[in-house]
Amino acid sequence: MKYILTLLFPLFAALTSYEQVITYDDFKSVIPFLQKEDFKGAFEKTSQLLSSTQNDSSDLRGIVTYMNIFSAAGMVSLDQMTHADLLKNANKFVGQRLVMSAHPCIDSSSKGYNSLQFVTNDGQLQGMTITANNQKTNILCFEYFKYSDPINPSALIGKNVRCGGTLSSVEVNPNNSKVWISRLHVNNAFAREMTPR
């Protein structure tokens, strides 16, 4: 009997960890790392949260998943991770939900980092963000959104908008340059106006 319990305990522990969900406090615990651009700390914290919540499909897990990929791109910019390792890590999340940071929505004729623009590509309206580090010396992620429902850009310009959806593919800079690090392609996307908490 003791032997059977010894075998069952790791299985029970594993099942319990997979049933956990990411909480708002978990999400908030990552923010100080990102504010300081401690990308390695943010990557380690988000990796820990994601590994213990694999059956969670909530928006909070989607946000933490995005934080993980963004942090990895930040690590590449600081020579703490290679482009190849970033791609390997990010590809684990293809097919999963991503929820990005909220950004101000600007007119497509404007130029700006860390903002959302609506552009037409092959006749289809898409969203695009260019997320950069604080100094704007490295583009960490180009993010492209193909929306599942019709979008009215004029209703969103000047507002803070959060996008997300299903991560469909990831690219890294083929020249291993740090001018831009990665491209994230998101399908079945949404765009939500953010209201202050």
Secondary structure, 3 states (H helix, E strand, C coil): CHHHHHHHHHHHHHHHHHCCCCCHHHHHHHHHHHHCCCHHHHHHHHHHHHHCCCCCCCHHHHHHHHHHHHHHHHHHHCCCCCHHHHHHHHHCCCCCEEEEEEEEECCCCCCCCCCEEEEEECCEEEEEEEEECCCCCCEEEEEEEEECCCCCHHHCCCCEEEEEEEEEEEEECCCCCCCEEEEEEEEEEEEEECCCC
